[in-house]
Amino acid sequence: MKSKIAFILIAMIAFWSCKNNSNEDSKYTNSTPLESQDEHPGKKLMEVNCYVCHSPTASHDSRIAPPMIAVKQHYLTEGVSKKEFIKSIQKFMKNPNAEDSKMPGAVRRFGVMPKAVYPEATITLIADYIYDFDIEQPEWFEDHVKQEQGKGQGKGMGNMKGQQQASHEEADLSYEEIGMQYAMGTKTELGKNLMGTIQKKGTLAAVEFCSEKAYPITDSMAVVYNATIKRVSDKPRNPDNAANSKERYYMRRFEKAIRSKQEPKPILENGPKSVSFFYPITTNTMCLQCHGKNIDSNVYNTIKRLYPDDKAIGYAENEVRGIWSISFNKE
């Protein structure tokens, strides 16, 4: 009897060991049925983490980075396996640089993307989703590709079907999804204006931009969404952005998750008539130009002139600099 139980235990351990090894990167690294596209976790992770810069809706002339369909087109060349594709994306994300980029034209136009630290599982899921499914593309993209191919610059496979993601009424979204839509929509608007200023005028101009435009842009998005939208911190640059005790408590929770290399989950407070939504704002290399430990002296002097009580410096990559604090009515 004991030998039989021992045999069963050994068999179970062997089974789970093989199963875990075969799914080392993620359960989605094998073929995923097409009907599961909207359920694939990489889809939402891509929209949250990538679309701020790689938006599928920005115009050709106003965008600050290539759309994700272009990334797919350049990295998914003929004969590339899913494992190779994911590995290539992971490698570049760990150390963005011009030499390893497969998109030299984008580097010339936009510069090398700022380094942003994400859990490896997050990048794996995003790359897995991009590999398997059609990616939403801008209206202008196919004409752009034809022009580039006419110049002899086109490359890659990229699933050029021009699929448009189905638009969802807010009634079809969960409160978490609505809050994320408001946060990411506002982040995208702020990000594209800020990065556009840095690309065209430099970091010093970006400090002036934040001083003059960040609040109006945030307020305008609050009007669009009919919500209260705030960016708050325990170390604010502007005293008006100081977090209250509840928000500071939630910051600590997000910090713990990120230190553990987990994908942060939004926090919701569900009231009788309204919902409060909280989500972290984390640093990347671009942020550190104005919020890091080694800030250019001219930039630092401008910050101190505009914000005499500034506390928002001394950060490293992938730290929680603040949170989105958003509230909206249920009806």
C-alpha positions as CSV (number, residue, x, y, z in Angstrom):
1,M,0.0,0.0,0.0
2,K,2.8,2.4,0.9
3,S,4.7,1.7,-2.3
4,K,1.5,2.3,-4.3
5,I,1.0,5.7,-2.6
6,A,4.7,6.6,-3.2
7,F,4.3,5.7,-6.8
8,I,1.2,8.0,-7.2
9,L,3.0,10.9,-5.5
10,I,6.1,10.5,-7.7
11,A,3.8,10.4,-10.8
12,M,2.0,13.5,-9.7
13,I,5.2,15.4,-9.0
14,A,6.6,14.4,-12.4
15,F,3.4,15.5,-14.1
16,W,3.3,18.9,-12.5
17,S,7.0,19.4,-13.1
18,C,6.6,18.7,-16.8
19,K,3.6,20.9,-17.0
20,N,5.4,23.8,-15.3
21,N,8.4,23.4,-17.5
22,S,6.3,23.4,-20.7
23,N,4.7,26.6,-19.5
24,E,7.8,28.3,-18.3
25,D,7.0,31.7,-19.9
26,S,3.2,31.7,-19.7
27,K,0.3,29.5,-20.4
28,Y,-0.3,31.4,-23.6
29,T,3.1,30.6,-25.2
30,N,1.5,27.8,-27.1
31,S,-1.2,28.2,-29.8
32,T,-4.2,30.1,-28.5
33,P,-7.6,29.7,-30.1
34,L,-8.6,32.8,-32.1
35,E,-11.9,33.2,-30.3
36,S,-10.0,33.9,-27.1
37,Q,-8.5,37.1,-28.4
38,D,-10.5,39.4,-26.1
39,E,-9.9,37.1,-23.1
40,H,-6.1,37.0,-23.7
41,P,-4.5,38.9,-20.8
42,G,-1.8,40.3,-23.1
43,K,-4.4,42.4,-24.9
44,K,-5.3,44.5,-21.8
45,L,-1.6,44.6,-20.7
46,M,-0.7,46.0,-24.1
47,E,-3.4,48.6,-24.0
48,V,-2.4,49.7,-20.5
49,N,1.4,49.6,-20.8
50,C,2.1,50.3,-24.5
51,Y,-0.7,52.5,-26.0
52,V,0.4,55.6,-24.1
53,C,3.2,56.0,-26.7
54,H,2.3,53.4,-29.3
55,S,-1.3,54.5,-29.8
56,P,-3.3,53.0,-32.7
57,T,-5.4,56.2,-33.0
58,A,-2.7,59.0,-33.1
59,S,-2.2,60.7,-36.4
60,H,1.0,60.1,-38.4
61,D,2.4,63.5,-37.8
62,S,1.4,64.0,-34.2
63,R,2.5,60.6,-32.8
64,I,5.5,60.1,-30.5
65,A,6.3,56.5,-31.3
66,P,5.4,53.9,-34.0
67,P,2.1,52.0,-33.5
68,M,2.2,48.5,-32.2
69,I,1.3,47.1,-35.6
70,A,4.5,48.5,-36.9
71,V,6.5,46.9,-34.0
72,K,4.9,43.6,-35.0
73,Q,5.6,44.1,-38.6
74,H,9.4,44.6,-38.0
75,Y,9.9,42.0,-35.3
76,L,7.7,39.2,-36.8
77,T,9.7,38.5,-40.0
78,E,9.1,35.4,-42.0
79,G,10.1,32.2,-40.3
80,V,10.4,33.7,-36.8
81,S,8.9,31.3,-34.2
82,K,6.9,32.5,-31.2
83,K,9.7,31.7,-28.9
84,E,12.2,33.7,-31.0
85,F,9.7,36.6,-31.2
86,I,9.1,36.8,-27.5
87,K,12.8,36.5,-26.7
88,S,13.6,39.3,-29.1
89,I,11.0,41.6,-27.5
90,Q,12.2,40.7,-24.0
91,K,15.8,41.4,-25.0
92,F,15.1,44.9,-26.3
93,M,12.8,45.8,-23.4
94,K,15.5,45.0,-20.9
95,N,18.0,47.3,-22.7
96,P,16.5,49.6,-25.3
97,N,19.2,50.8,-27.6
98,A,19.7,51.9,-31.3
99,E,22.0,49.0,-32.2
100,D,19.6,46.3,-31.2
101,S,16.5,48.0,-32.6
102,K,14.8,46.4,-35.6
103,M,13.2,49.8,-36.4
104,P,16.0,52.2,-37.4
105,G,13.6,54.6,-39.1
106,A,11.6,54.9,-35.8
107,V,14.8,55.5,-33.9
108,R,15.8,58.3,-36.3
109,R,12.4,60.0,-36.0
110,F,11.5,59.4,-32.3
111,G,14.8,58.4,-30.6
112,V,15.3,55.3,-28.6
113,M,12.4,54.5,-26.3
114,P,12.9,55.3,-22.6
115,K,13.7,52.2,-20.5
116,A,10.7,51.1,-18.5
117,V,10.9,48.1,-16.2
118,Y,8.1,45.6,-16.4
119,P,7.7,42.1,-14.9
120,E,9.1,39.6,-17.4
121,A,5.7,37.8,-17.3
122,T,4.0,41.0,-18.5
123,I,6.2,41.4,-21.5
124,T,5.9,37.7,-22.3
125,L,2.1,37.9,-22.3
126,I,2.1,41.1,-24.5
127,A,4.5,39.6,-27.0
128,D,2.5,36.3,-27.0
129,Y,-0.7,38.3,-27.8
130,I,1.0,40.3,-30.5
131,Y,2.4,37.2,-32.2
132,D,-1.0,35.4,-32.3
133,F,-3.5,38.1,-33.1
134,D,-4.2,40.9,-35.5
135,I,-3.3,44.3,-33.9
136,E,-5.4,47.4,-34.3
137,Q,-3.7,49.8,-36.8
138,P,-4.2,53.5,-37.6
139,E,-6.2,54.5,-40.6
140,W,-3.2,55.9,-42.3
141,F,-0.9,52.9,-41.7
142,E,-1.5,50.8,-44.9
143,D,-0.8,53.8,-47.1
144,H,2.3,54.5,-45.1
145,V,3.5,50.9,-45.6
146,K,2.9,51.0,-49.3
147,Q,4.9,54.2,-49.5
148,E,7.8,52.7,-47.6
149,Q,7.7,49.5,-49.7
150,G,7.8,51.8,-52.8
151,K,11.1,53.2,-51.3
152,G,12.4,49.6,-50.7
153,Q,12.0,50.0,-46.9
154,G,9.1,47.7,-46.2
155,K,9.7,44.5,-44.3
156,G,8.1,41.9,-42.2
157,M,4.8,40.0,-42.1
158,G,2.8,41.8,-39.4
159,N,-0.8,40.6,-40.1
160,M,-1.8,43.7,-42.0
161,K,-5.6,43.1,-41.8
162,G,-6.4,46.5,-40.4
163,Q,-8.6,45.0,-37.7
164,Q,-10.4,47.7,-35.6
165,Q,-11.1,46.8,-32.1
166,A,-14.7,46.8,-31.2
167,S,-15.7,49.9,-29.4
168,H,-17.5,49.3,-26.1
169,E,-20.1,51.4,-24.5
170,E,-19.2,52.2,-20.9
171,A,-22.3,50.2,-19.9
172,D,-20.4,47.1,-21.1
173,L,-17.3,47.8,-19.0
174,S,-16.6,46.9,-15.4
175,Y,-15.9,49.8,-13.0
176,E,-12.2,48.7,-13.0
177,E,-12.2,49.0,-16.8
178,I,-13.9,52.4,-16.8
179,G,-11.4,53.7,-14.2
180,M,-8.5,52.3,-16.2
181,Q,-9.9,53.9,-19.4
182,Y,-10.0,57.3,-17.7
183,A,-6.5,56.9,-16.2
184,M,-4.9,55.7,-19.4
185,G,-6.8,58.1,-21.6
186,T,-5.5,61.0,-19.5
187,K,-2.0,59.5,-19.3
188,T,-1.9,59.2,-23.1
189,E,-2.9,62.8,-23.6
190,L,-0.4,64.1,-21.1
191,G,2.3,61.7,-22.3
192,K,2.0,62.5,-26.0
193,N,2.2,66.3,-25.2
194,L,5.1,65.9,-22.8
195,M,7.2,63.6,-24.9
196,G,6.5,65.7,-28.0
197,T,7.8,68.7,-26.1
198,I,10.9,66.8,-25.0
199,Q,11.6,65.5,-28.6
200,K,11.2,68.9,-30.2
201,K,12.4,71.3,-27.5
202,G,14.2,69.4,-24.9
203,T,13.8,68.6,-21.2
204,L,14.0,72.2,-20.0
205,A,11.0,73.1,-22.1
206,A,9.2,70.0,-20.7
207,V,9.5,71.5,-17.2
208,E,7.8,74.7,-18.3
209,F,5.2,72.6,-20.2
210,C,4.3,70.7,-17.0
211,S,4.0,73.9,-15.0
212,E,1.6,75.5,-17.6
213,K,-0.2,72.6,-19.2
214,A,-0.5,69.5,-17.0
215,Y,-3.4,70.8,-14.9
216,P,-5.4,72.1,-17.9
217,I,-5.0,68.9,-19.8
218,T,-6.0,66.8,-16.8
219,D,-9.0,69.0,-16.1
220,S,-10.1,68.9,-19.8
221,M,-9.9,65.1,-19.7
222,A,-12.0,65.1,-16.5
223,V,-14.6,67.1,-18.4
224,V,-14.5,64.6,-21.3
225,Y,-15.0,61.7,-18.9
226,N,-17.3,63.5,-16.5
227,A,-15.1,62.3,-13.6
228,T,-12.8,63.7,-11.0
229,I,-9.2,62.9,-12.0
230,K,-6.2,63.6,-9.9
231,R,-2.5,62.7,-9.9
232,V,-1.3,62.7,-6.3
233,S,2.0,61.8,-4.5
234,D,3.5,61.6,-1.1
235,K,6.4,63.6,-2.6
236,P,4.6,66.1,-4.7
237,R,6.2,68.7,-7.0
238,N,3.2,70.9,-6.8
239,P,1.7,71.0,-3.2
240,D,-1.8,70.8,-4.8
241,N,-0.9,67.2,-5.7
242,A,-0.2,66.0,-2.2
243,A,-1.8,62.6,-1.4
244,N,-4.1,62.3,1.6
245,S,-3.7,59.5,4.2
246,K,-5.8,57.0,2.2
247,E,-3.9,57.6,-1.0
248,R,-0.6,57.3,0.8
249,Y,-1.7,54.0,2.2
250,Y,-2.6,52.7,-1.3
251,M,0.8,54.0,-2.6
252,R,2.5,51.7,-0.1
253,R,0.4,48.7,-1.4
254,F,1.4,49.5,-4.9
255,E,5.0,49.8,-3.9
256,K,5.0,46.4,-2.3
257,A,3.5,44.8,-5.4
258,I,6.1,46.4,-7.7
259,R,9.0,45.4,-5.4
260,S,7.7,41.9,-5.7
261,K,7.8,42.2,-9.5
262,Q,4.0,41.8,-9.7
263,E,1.7,43.5,-12.2
264,P,-0.1,46.1,-10.1
265,K,-3.9,45.7,-9.9
266,P,-6.2,48.7,-9.6
267,I,-7.8,49.3,-6.2
268,L,-11.6,50.2,-6.2
269,E,-13.8,51.6,-3.5
270,N,-17.4,50.9,-4.5
271,G,-19.8,53.4,-2.9
272,P,-23.6,53.5,-3.2
273,K,-23.6,56.1,-6.0
274,S,-19.9,56.5,-7.0
275,V,-16.7,54.6,-7.5
276,S,-13.2,55.6,-6.5
277,F,-10.3,54.2,-8.5
278,F,-6.6,54.1,-7.7
279,Y,-3.7,53.0,-9.9
280,P,0.1,53.6,-9.6
281,I,2.2,56.1,-11.6
282,T,5.7,54.6,-12.0
283,T,9.0,56.0,-13.2
284,N,10.9,55.2,-16.4
285,T,14.1,56.7,-17.8
286,M,12.3,59.6,-19.3
287,C,10.8,60.5,-15.9
288,L,14.2,60.5,-14.3
289,Q,15.3,63.5,-16.4
290,C,13.2,65.6,-14.1
291,H,12.5,63.3,-11.1
292,G,15.7,61.3,-10.8
293,K,18.9,61.5,-8.7
294,N,21.1,63.2,-11.3
295,I,19.2,66.0,-12.8
296,D,20.8,68.5,-15.2
297,S,21.6,71.7,-13.2
298,N,19.7,74.0,-15.6
299,V,16.7,71.7,-15.4
300,Y,17.0,71.5,-11.6
301,N,17.2,75.3,-11.2
302,T,14.1,75.7,-13.4
303,I,12.2,73.2,-11.2
304,K,13.2,75.0,-8.0
305,R,12.2,78.4,-9.6
306,L,8.7,77.1,-10.6
307,Y,8.2,74.8,-7.6
308,P,10.1,76.1,-4.5
309,D,8.7,73.3,-2.3
310,D,9.5,70.5,-4.8
311,K,9.9,67.1,-3.2
312,A,9.6,65.0,-6.4
313,I,13.2,64.1,-7.0
314,G,15.6,61.2,-6.1
315,Y,13.7,58.4,-7.9
316,A,15.1,55.4,-9.7
317,E,13.5,53.4,-12.5
318,N,10.3,51.6,-11.8
319,E,9.4,53.3,-8.5
320,V,5.9,54.5,-7.6
321,R,6.1,58.3,-8.0
322,G,2.4,58.7,-7.3
323,I,-1.1,57.3,-8.1
324,W,-4.1,58.1,-10.1
325,S,-7.0,59.0,-7.8
326,I,-10.2,59.0,-9.9
327,S,-13.9,59.1,-8.9
328,F,-16.9,58.8,-11.1
329,N,-20.7,58.3,-10.7
330,K,-22.2,54.9,-11.3
331,E,-24.9,56.3,-13.6
